[in-house]
Amino acid sequence: MNFFSFKKRALRPSFAVMTGGTGGIGCEVAEILLEQGWDVLLLTRRPSKVEEQISSKNGRFEAVFCDLTRPVDLEAVSDAIIKRKKPIGLLIHCAGKIQPESARNITRVSLEEQTTINLTSPILMTSQLLPALSSNAHIVFVNSIAGIMPLQGSSVYSATKFGLRGFARSLALEFKPKTIRISSIFLGAVDTPMLEQETRDGGSILNFVNKPLSARHVASIIVRTSAGSGREVFMPRLDGVFAHACLIMPWLLRITTPILEKVGRIGLKRFQKHKVTSSQ
């Protein structure tokens, strides 16, 4: 049974609201939407930086300050959006935060920040903006493969992403077809500043089992998904298959981890070599 099987209906460009505009994926998504004629509102802690990064302006573009770690900020921005009385055709939750750390080193600060950005803010924002969504609007949650497969050394991040999937699937059951569509995009490693920072902080070597995806390619899939039926998308697809197999057979991940780590170390060296070469 497909919990995301809403009838497909093409959307004409209208008003899109998105978080996470300063990241590599968010900027690319915004540019594609603007190229298609969407009016895009980005919620970010660095509006001026976003305005410098985004060049395509076929549609109208605006960056608004919003600190997702502060629910009061989110509520104020949501109220302001609703008061515009401009129906939202597309709501994209793209913001994310990961802090690699072993379970014994988890701090209250990192726990609260990851939980608030990855889980609390998309839940609250979705709830607050529901009255402003247009008929057959699409809500897209940019999730992670860590939301279906445990990520050793990043247990808090994985927990928040598992929770986000649960919220999205539950939300999809609340709405009848042709009302609101819900999609989740589960990503493996993506070549962005966030991945580079995660690697410097001691992130999982499994990020490099496959070549990291390009932010532009991921953005194009997100936008393409938003034009169709609500569904779950896994990138790479094989990662999604393997992750679900690990959920069914928990022992599978444990026995394959040594092999995957060896492949990941080779992939990391290749990735770092490519970065050095491309910067010259």
Phi, psi and chi 1 to 4 in degrees:
 res  aa     phi    psi   chi1   chi2   chi3   chi4
   1 MET       -  130.7 -179.0  177.4 -179.9      -
   2 ASN   -99.0  108.2 -177.5    1.7      -      -
   3 PHE   -70.8   -9.0  -67.6  102.4      -      -
   4 PHE  -111.7   20.5  -67.8   78.0      -      -
   5 SER   -87.5   73.1   58.3      -      -      -
   6 PHE   -93.6  146.8  -66.7  127.2      -      -
   7 LYS   -61.4  133.9 -174.5  176.1  179.2 -179.9
   8 LYS   -69.7  137.5 -176.7  174.1 -179.9  178.7
   9 ARG  -152.7  119.6  172.3 -176.8  169.3 -171.8
  10 ALA   -67.3  138.8      -      -      -      -
  11 LEU   -99.0  136.5  -83.9  177.8      -      -
  12 ARG   -82.1  145.1  -70.0  177.2  -64.6  177.2
  13 PRO   -52.3  133.5  -29.1   36.4      -      -
  14 SER  -145.3 -122.7   56.9      -      -      -
  15 PHE  -110.4  124.0 -177.8   38.5      -      -
  16 ALA  -118.4  137.8      -      -      -      -
  17 VAL  -118.6  135.0  176.2      -      -      -
  18 MET  -146.2  144.7 -177.2  173.1   68.8      -
  19 THR  -103.8  160.6   64.7      -      -      -
  20 GLY    81.7   31.7      -      -      -      -
  21 GLY   -72.4  -16.1      -      -      -      -
  22 THR   -86.9  -11.7   53.0      -      -      -
  23 GLY   -80.2  167.9      -      -      -      -
  24 GLY   -60.2  -43.7      -      -      -      -
  25 ILE   -68.8  -46.1  -61.8  173.0      -      -
  26 GLY   -59.2  -43.4      -      -      -      -
  27 CYS   -63.3  -41.2  -76.8      -      -      -
  28 GLU   -66.5  -41.3  -64.2  -72.0   -4.0      -
  29 VAL   -61.2  -46.0  169.6      -      -      -
  30 ALA   -60.2  -42.2      -      -      -      -
  31 GLU   -64.3  -42.4  -67.5 -140.6  -11.6      -
  32 ILE   -64.3  -44.3  -65.7  174.2      -      -
  33 LEU   -61.7  -41.7  -69.9  175.1      -      -
  34 LEU   -65.4  -38.1  -72.5  166.2      -      -
  35 GLU   -61.0  -32.9  -71.7  169.0    3.8      -
  36 GLN   -83.3   -4.2  -66.1 -178.5   -4.7      -
  37 GLY    97.6    8.7      -      -      -      -
  38 TRP   -71.6  149.9  -75.0   81.2      -      -
  39 ASP   -89.8  125.9  -67.1  -21.9      -      -
  40 VAL  -120.4  129.6  178.3      -      -      -
  41 LEU  -115.3  118.5  175.9   64.7      -      -
  42 LEU  -105.0  133.1  -68.8 -178.5      -      -
  43 LEU  -101.4  120.8  -52.9 -177.2      -      -
  44 THR  -153.3  159.0  173.8      -      -      -
  45 ARG   -83.9  -10.1  -78.6 -173.3  -77.0 -167.2
  46 ARG  -132.6   72.3  -68.0  175.2  -73.5  179.6
  47 PRO   -58.1  -40.7  -24.0   35.2      -      -
  48 SER   -64.8  -37.4   58.0      -      -      -
  49 LYS   -66.1  -41.1 -179.6  178.7  179.4 -179.7
  50 VAL   -62.0  -43.9  174.0      -      -      -
  51 GLU   -63.2  -30.0  -68.5  170.3   -9.4      -
  52 GLU   -74.2  -33.8  -67.4  173.7   -0.9      -
  53 GLN   -78.6  -35.2  -69.1  175.6  -41.9      -
  54 ILE   -92.0  121.9  -65.0  177.5      -      -
  55 SER  -104.3  -33.7   56.4      -      -      -
  56 SER   -72.9  126.2  176.3      -      -      -
  57 LYS  -132.1   35.6  -62.5  -71.6 -178.1   67.3
  58 ASN   -61.1  -38.4  -71.2  -14.3      -      -
  59 GLY   -97.5  173.1      -      -      -      -
  60 ARG   -83.3  136.8  -73.2 -179.0  -69.0 -177.0
  61 PHE  -126.5  138.9  166.6   72.7      -      -
  62 GLU  -147.6  134.7 -176.7  179.3   -1.0      -
  63 ALA  -111.9  128.9      -      -      -      -
  64 VAL  -121.2  137.0  173.8      -      -      -
  65 PHE   -66.9  133.0  175.8   82.7      -      -
  66 CYS  -159.2  121.1 -178.1      -      -      -
  67 ASP   -94.0  106.5 -174.3  -12.5      -      -
  68 LEU   -67.7  -13.1  -64.6  179.3      -      -
  69 THR   -81.8   -5.3   64.8      -      -      -
  70 ARG  -116.8  100.2  -70.2  171.2   48.8   84.3
  71 PRO   -53.3  -31.6  -27.8   36.6      -      -
  72 VAL   -66.1  -36.3   64.0      -      -      -
  73 ASP   -64.4  -44.9  -80.9   12.5      -      -
  74 LEU   -62.0  -41.6 -172.8   58.7      -      -
  75 GLU   -64.7  -40.8 -175.1  174.3   -3.6      -
  76 ALA   -65.0  -42.9      -      -      -      -
  77 VAL   -66.5  -41.5  170.0      -      -      -
  78 SER   -61.2  -42.3  -64.6      -      -      -
  79 ASP   -61.6  -41.4  -73.3  -17.1      -      -
  80 ALA   -65.3  -37.9      -      -      -      -
  81 ILE   -65.8  -43.6  -67.4  173.5      -      -
  82 ILE   -62.3  -37.8  -68.3  174.0      -      -
  83 LYS   -67.9  -18.3  -72.5  178.4 -179.2  177.8
  84 ARG   -68.2  -22.4  -65.5 -176.8 -179.3 -151.1
  85 LYS    55.4   40.1  -64.4 -176.2  178.3  179.9
  86 LYS  -115.2  111.0 -173.4  173.1 -176.3  178.7
  87 PRO   -56.9  135.1  -23.9   34.7      -      -
  88 ILE   -91.1  120.5  -60.5  171.0      -      -
  89 GLY   -90.5  -21.9      -      -      -      -
  90 LEU  -148.3  125.4  179.1   57.5      -      -
  91 LEU  -120.8  117.8  174.4   60.0      -      -
  92 ILE  -118.8  122.6  -57.5  178.5      -      -
  93 HIS   -97.2  100.1  -62.8  -75.0      -      -
  94 CYS  -112.9  -13.1 -162.8      -      -      -
  95 ALA   -68.5  144.7      -      -      -      -
  96 GLY  -157.2  156.5      -      -      -      -
  97 LYS  -144.7  129.9  169.6   68.4  177.5  179.9
  98 ILE  -130.3  135.8 -177.4  169.8      -      -
  99 GLN  -130.5   95.7  178.9   57.9   58.5      -
 100 PRO   -60.6  131.6  -22.5   35.4      -      -
 101 GLU  -169.9  145.2   55.1 -164.6   -9.9      -
 102 SER   -71.3  161.2   63.3      -      -      -
 103 ALA   -58.1  -35.4      -      -      -      -
 104 ARG   -74.2  -12.4   69.4  179.8   60.8 -171.1
 105 ASN  -108.9    9.3  -67.2  -37.5      -      -
 106 ILE   -65.8  130.7  -66.1  172.8      -      -
 107 THR  -108.0  158.4   65.3      -      -      -
 108 ARG   -61.2  -37.9 -179.2  178.2   59.5   82.6
 109 VAL   -63.9  -49.2  172.4      -      -      -
 110 SER   -67.6  -36.1   68.9      -      -      -
 111 LEU   -61.9  -48.9  171.2   62.0      -      -
 112 GLU   -67.2  -40.0  -69.2  179.7   -9.5      -
 113 GLU   -66.6  -47.1 -174.6  173.4   27.6      -
 114 GLN   -65.2  -43.0  -70.2  179.3   88.8      -
 115 THR   -64.8  -42.0  -58.1      -      -      -
 116 THR   -66.8  -47.0  -57.0      -      -      -
 117 ILE   -72.0  -44.1  -66.8  175.8      -      -
 118 ASN   -82.0  -26.2  -61.7  -21.0      -      -
 119 LEU  -128.8  -54.5 -176.2   59.0      -      -
 120 THR   -62.9  -47.8  -54.3      -      -      -
 121 SER   -64.9  -43.6   66.9      -      -      -
 122 PRO   -65.3  -32.8   15.6  -27.4      -      -
 123 ILE   -66.3  -50.7  -69.9  175.4      -      -
 124 LEU   -64.1  -42.5  -72.2  176.5      -      -
 125 MET   -64.9  -41.9 -176.5  177.0  172.5      -
 126 THR   -60.6  -47.4  -62.3      -      -      -
 127 SER   -60.7  -44.0  176.2      -      -      -
 128 GLN   -69.9  -31.0  -68.1  164.4    2.4      -
 129 LEU   -96.1   -2.4  -68.9 -178.4      -      -
 130 LEU   -52.6  -41.2  -79.8  176.3      -      -
 131 PRO   -64.5  -19.4  -23.0   35.6      -      -
 132 ALA   -95.8   -4.1      -      -      -      -
 133 LEU   -75.6  140.2  -64.3 -177.6      -      -
 134 SER   -78.3  168.2   63.6      -      -      -
 135 SER   -62.2  131.4  174.9      -      -      -
 136 ASN    66.0   26.7 -158.3   41.3      -      -
 137 ALA   -64.8  163.2      -      -      -      -
 138 HIS  -123.0  128.9 -153.6  144.1      -      -
 139 ILE  -107.6  123.9  -56.5  174.1      -      -
 140 VAL  -117.1  123.2  178.7      -      -      -
 141 PHE  -102.1  117.5  -63.2   91.2      -      -
 142 VAL   -85.3  103.2 -179.9      -      -      -
 143 ASN  -104.5 -159.3 -153.5  -46.3      -      -
 144 SER  -143.7  154.1  165.7      -      -      -
 145 ILE   -57.6  -24.9  -67.4  -64.8      -      -
 146 ALA   -65.9   -8.4      -      -      -      -
 147 GLY   -87.1   -4.3      -      -      -      -
 148 ILE  -131.8   -8.7   50.5  174.4      -      -
 149 MET  -136.1  126.0 -174.9  173.8   76.2      -
 150 PRO   -55.2  140.1  -23.1   34.1      -      -
 151 LEU  -115.0  103.3 -171.9   58.5      -      -
 152 GLN   -59.6  132.1 -178.6  179.2  -15.1      -
 153 GLY    87.9   -5.2      -      -      -      -
 154 SER  -140.5   52.5  -64.7      -      -      -
 155 SER   -64.7  -36.2   55.8      -      -      -
 156 VAL   -66.7  -46.3  172.4      -      -      -
 157 TYR   -57.9  -47.6  178.0   76.4      -      -
 158 SER   -61.2  -41.4 -171.5      -      -      -
 159 ALA   -61.7  -41.6      -      -      -      -
 160 THR   -67.1  -35.6   62.7      -      -      -
 161 LYS   -74.9  -35.0  -67.3  -57.8 -175.6  177.4
 162 PHE   -60.7  -42.9  -94.1   79.5      -      -
 163 GLY   -63.7  -38.7      -      -      -      -
 164 LEU   -64.9  -37.6 -172.0   62.0      -      -
 165 ARG   -64.5  -42.3 -173.3 -167.9 -163.9 -169.0
 166 GLY   -60.5  -41.1      -      -      -      -
 167 PHE   -64.8  -45.7  175.2   70.5      -      -
 168 ALA   -62.3  -42.7      -      -      -      -
 169 ARG   -68.0  -38.8  -67.8 -177.6   72.3  103.2
 170 SER   -66.7  -40.9  -61.2      -      -      -
 171 LEU   -61.5  -40.2 -171.7   65.4      -      -
 172 ALA   -61.4  -30.6      -      -      -      -
 173 LEU   -76.5  -18.0  -66.6  173.5      -      -
 174 GLU   -78.8  -21.2  -71.1 -169.6   25.6      -
 175 PHE  -113.6  140.0  -62.5   96.9      -      -
 176 LYS   -75.5  157.1  -63.5  178.8 -179.7  179.2
 177 PRO   -54.4  149.4  -26.8   36.0      -      -
 178 LYS    72.5    8.8  -60.7 -177.4 -177.7  179.9
 179 THR  -104.4  -73.7   54.8      -      -      -
 180 ILE  -132.2  133.6  -64.5  176.9      -      -
 181 ARG  -100.8  143.6  -64.3  164.9  -66.1  151.7
 182 ILE  -125.9  128.4  -46.3  -66.0      -      -
 183 SER  -131.1  150.6  -71.8      -      -      -
 184 SER  -128.3  133.1  -69.1      -      -      -
 185 ILE  -110.1  115.4  -44.4  -69.5      -      -
 186 PHE   -99.6  113.4  -63.2   86.1      -      -
 187 LEU  -104.9  141.3  -57.9  175.5      -      -
 188 GLY   -81.0 -155.3      -      -      -      -
 189 ALA   -67.2  137.3      -      -      -      -
 190 VAL  -124.1  136.2 -177.0      -      -      -
 191 ASP   -72.1   87.5 -172.8   -0.5      -      -
 192 THR  -138.2  167.3   62.4      -      -      -
 193 PRO   -57.0  -31.2  -29.2   37.4      -      -
 194 MET   -63.4  -40.2 -178.7  175.6  172.0      -
 195 LEU   -66.3  -41.5  175.9   62.4      -      -
 196 GLU   -63.0  -41.6  -65.7  178.9   16.4      -
 197 GLN   -67.0  -41.8 -176.0   61.4   53.2      -
 198 GLU   -60.0  -40.4  179.0 -173.3   -8.1      -
 199 THR   -66.0  -41.7  -57.1      -      -      -
 200 ARG   -64.5  -30.5  -72.9 -167.9  -67.1  -91.1
 201 ASP   -84.8    4.4  -69.0  -18.1      -      -
 202 GLY    90.4   30.2      -      -      -      -
 203 GLY   -66.1  172.2      -      -      -      -
 204 SER   -61.4  132.5  176.3      -      -      -
 205 ILE   -68.2  -17.8 -164.3   68.9      -      -
 206 LEU   -66.0  -14.5  -59.8 -174.4      -      -
 207 ASN   -59.0  -21.7  -77.4  -34.6      -      -
 208 PHE  -113.5   16.8  -59.6   96.1      -      -
 209 VAL   -61.0  -42.0  169.5      -      -      -
 210 ASN  -109.4  158.5  -63.2  -52.7      -      -
 211 LYS   -64.3  128.8  178.9 -178.5  178.2 -178.3
 212 PRO   -54.6  139.4  -28.9   38.2      -      -
 213 LEU   -71.4  153.2  -57.7  163.8      -      -
 214 SER   -80.6  144.6   75.6      -      -      -
 215 ALA   -62.0  -36.3      -      -      -      -
 216 ARG   -65.9  -41.6 -175.1   70.8  178.3 -172.4
 217 HIS   -64.1  -44.8  174.4   61.2      -      -
 218 VAL   -61.2  -43.5  169.7      -      -      -
 219 ALA   -60.9  -40.2      -      -      -      -
 220 SER   -65.2  -35.6   67.5      -      -      -
 221 ILE   -69.0  -40.1  -63.1  -60.7      -      -
 222 ILE   -60.8  -47.2  -67.6  172.2      -      -
 223 VAL   -66.3  -40.7  174.4      -      -      -
 224 ARG   -63.5  -40.7 -172.5 -173.3  -49.8  165.7
 225 THR   -63.5  -37.7  -60.8      -      -      -
 226 SER   -65.8  -18.6   72.5      -      -      -
 227 ALA   -88.2   -7.0      -      -      -      -
 228 GLY  -116.8 -155.9      -      -      -      -
 229 SER   -71.9  154.5  -56.4      -      -      -
 230 GLY   -66.0  134.6      -      -      -      -
 231 ARG  -165.4  175.7   61.5 -165.0  179.8  108.1
 232 GLU  -105.0  134.1  -70.2 -172.7  -33.4      -
 233 VAL  -124.4  135.0  177.0      -      -      -
 234 PHE  -118.9  128.2  -56.1   91.1      -      -
 235 MET  -131.8  120.0  -60.7  178.4   63.6      -
 236 PRO   -67.6  155.1  -14.5   27.7      -      -
 237 ARG   -60.1  -38.8 -173.8  175.1  -59.7  175.5
 238 LEU   -62.5  -34.8 -175.6   59.3      -      -
 239 ASP   -61.5  -38.4  -77.1   14.3      -      -
 240 GLY   -65.5  -40.1      -      -      -      -
 241 VAL   -64.0  -46.4  173.0      -      -      -
 242 PHE   -65.3  -41.3  179.1   71.0      -      -
 243 ALA   -62.9  -42.0      -      -      -      -
 244 HIS   -67.3  -34.4  -80.3   97.2      -      -
 245 ALA   -63.8  -37.0      -      -      -      -
 246 CYS   -69.3  -29.1  -70.4      -      -      -
 247 LEU   -69.2  -38.3  -74.8  178.5      -      -
 248 ILE   -74.6  -38.4  -61.8  171.0      -      -
 249 MET  -124.7   83.0  -58.7  172.4  -73.3      -
 250 PRO   -54.6  -29.0  -26.0   35.7      -      -
 251 TRP   -67.7  -20.6   50.0  -94.9      -      -
 252 LEU   -62.3  -42.9 -179.6   59.8      -      -
 253 LEU   -65.9  -40.0 -178.4   58.2      -      -
 254 ARG   -63.4  -42.4 -172.5  175.8  -63.0  -83.8
 255 ILE   -79.3  -22.2   66.7  172.4      -      -
 256 THR   -94.0  -13.1   56.8      -      -      -
 257 THR   -56.1  -46.0  -67.4      -      -      -
 258 PRO   -57.1  -40.0  -26.8   37.3      -      -
 259 ILE   -69.0  -44.1  -61.3  173.1      -      -
 260 LEU   -63.2  -37.4  -65.4  174.4      -      -
 261 GLU   -65.7  -38.5  -71.9  178.8  -19.9      -
 262 LYS   -64.0  -43.9 -175.9  176.7  -65.9 -174.0
 263 VAL   -64.7  -39.2  174.7      -      -      -
 264 GLY   -63.3  -38.8      -      -      -      -
 265 ARG   -64.5  -38.0  -77.5 -169.7  -74.9  -90.0
 266 ILE   -65.4  -43.3  -64.5  172.3      -      -
 267 GLY   -63.6  -37.2      -      -      -      -
 268 LEU   -63.9  -43.5  174.2   58.2      -      -
 269 LYS   -61.5  -41.2  -69.2  179.5 -179.5  178.9
 270 ARG   -65.0  -41.4 -172.5 -179.1  -61.9  117.4
 271 PHE   -64.3  -45.9  176.7   75.8      -      -
 272 GLN   -64.7  -38.0  -68.4  173.7  -31.2      -
 273 LYS   -63.9  -41.4 -178.1  178.9 -179.7 -179.9
 274 HIS   -63.4  -39.3  171.5   72.4      -      -
 275 LYS   -64.2  -41.8  -77.1  -65.5 -176.8 -179.7
 276 VAL   -64.9  -44.3  171.2      -      -      -
 277 THR   -64.1  -43.6  -56.8      -      -      -
 278 SER   -69.9  -22.7   61.5      -      -      -
 279 SER   -86.3   -9.7   63.7      -      -      -
 280 GLN   -83.4      -  -68.6  177.5  -15.4      -
